[in-house]
Amino acid sequence: MSDEDHRRRIPRTDRLLALPAVREARERIGDAAIRRIVEERQRAAREGRLPIEEVEQAVVDALRAERPASLVPVLNATGVIVHTNLGRAPLSEGARQAIGAAAGYVDVEMDLVSGRRSARGAGAREALLQACPEAEDALIVNNGAAALLLAVTAVCAGASERDRAIPSEMIVSRGELVEIGAGFRLPDLLVTTGARLREVGTTNRTHLSDYEAAIGAATGCLLKIHPSSFRVQGFTSGVDVAALRRLADAYGLPLVVDLGSGLLRPDALLPDEPDLAGALRAGADVVIASGDKLLGGPQAGLLVGRAETIRRLAKHPLARAVRSDKLTLAAIEATLRGPETPVQAALHADPARLRERTEGLAARLAAAVQGPCEVVPHEGRVGGGGAPGVPLPGWAIELPEAMAPRLRAGAVAVVARVHRGRCLVDLRCIPESDDELLLECLIEALGDAGAAPDSAPRGLGPR
Ligand SMILES: *Cc1c(COP(=O)(O)O)cnc(C)c1O
């Protein structure tokens, strides 16, 4: 067959675009993407990479596999609960539903009874106040960093109103000037407000007298930041919120406290993790936390505190630049009003039950691949922005390290922990209802490797 004959037999574009699968796909995928898929299969046929009689089916398969967005859902088998690289907190069922319901037109800024404009996100604000009754008022913004920026900017603006010649200062302990990840440092963020950073104390020890000595005409606020991703041990001391409150009162200064992790009240499992209620009771004017760490909600910045301070923040021009969207407001409200979040469930997972599930899965896996499959003790972690260094006793299925990339590349992506040449599959962050799915993924990955789990897998070339 001549080249030309061959080319003529390739299904034409208009015929491929008329396939029922294409019509179905148009609801999810744009025209340009559909054309790209069609043209790519035609080109493959032209270049002899795809048999001509398979072009149609290849187009159908590609359309089915095409996702409206490129983010791929994964099973988190790392044992790290708030995993920054995996999107931090997985949302509760209620929050997922709320996001779906808010996706179209919603009354986010309208009172449906009067038809008039209303306060944006009033439901989310109320839910936060009910969950945190120690707060007089609350404001929800885009994320924790934005909340900190807004709080410092707005409260320090008070000091520069007194004397515009001096840029106002925030007084903060040297031990609390942290990098929060991916190279972002809170001190760099704080100075973008135009206020000056007045560092006091040392890395390991800061005393009340250090704060007091730094107070002057330029002082805009006292700032306390909870170092949520590391611990300084040994010869250390810091000043607690209550003591800072007394000092702030003596000089008539505002006190801003950034907690990070977003625990609403104390958790016996995390004795060193401060909570919103405690910081408010100790006298903070405003307390800041993230929505997607231990609170287990969507990305958001929560600001709770005194009515006057929160009102000042809400009225500041920057508040508009960092406001949260309707999907976030819906998900935060559902998270706060809903039952235990997936984050809390993973945190409080019963170690005995974890062991039972892990051993059950390992036994079925061993039977399926006809090889041994070991269960080992494995410590989970809270992860990004909470309870640094606190181990969460649990268990993992131990596989050869080469299984990790296979699991990530499976039809359902599974992210396991790679540690000391082993691939560890921890069930803590996997809902029990996904255990069967996880088993299928493990069988697929191990089956493909054609090897028993404890021997070196064969044929592990790129797929
Ligand atoms: C995580 C964290 C932030 C940043 O919050 P995002 O929600 O990630 O923007 C700020 N401060 C502290 C103490 C944190 O732990």
The ligand as an SDF file (V2000), in Angstrom:
LIG
                    3D

 15 15  0  0  0  0  0  0  0  0999 V2000
    1.0170   27.6960   58.3310 C   0  0  0  0  0  0  0  0  0  0  0  0
    1.3370   28.9340   59.0600 C   0  0  0  0  0  0  0  0  0  0  0  0
    1.1720   30.1850   58.4520 C   0  0  0  0  0  0  0  0  0  0  0  0
    0.7090   30.3140   57.0360 C   0  0  0  0  0  0  0  0  0  0  0  0
   -0.6220   29.9380   56.8920 O   0  0  0  0  0  0  0  0  0  0  0  0
   -1.1600   29.5290   55.4330 P   0  0  0  0  0  0  0  0  0  0  0  0
   -2.5960   29.1600   55.6840 O   0  0  0  0  0  0  0  0  0  0  0  0
   -0.3180   28.3970   54.9770 O   0  0  0  0  0  0  0  0  0  0  0  0
   -1.0250   30.7280   54.5730 O   0  0  0  0  0  0  0  0  0  0  0  0
    1.4550   31.3060   59.1830 C   0  0  0  0  0  0  0  0  0  0  0  0
    1.8890   31.2220   60.4600 N   0  0  0  0  0  0  0  0  0  0  0  0
    2.0640   30.0240   61.0720 C   0  0  0  0  0  0  0  0  0  0  0  0
    2.5430   30.0170   62.4940 C   0  0  0  0  0  0  0  0  0  0  0  0
    1.7920   28.8520   60.3960 C   0  0  0  0  0  0  0  0  0  0  0  0
    1.9640   27.6680   61.0020 O   0  0  0  0  0  0  0  0  0  0  0  0
  1  2  1  0
  2  3  1  0
  2 14  2  0
  3  4  1  0
  3 10  2  0
  4  5  1  0
  5  6  1  0
  6  7  2  0
  6  8  1  0
  6  9  1  0
 10 11  1  0
 11 12  2  0
 12 13  1  0
 12 14  1  0
 14 15  1  0
M  END
$$$$
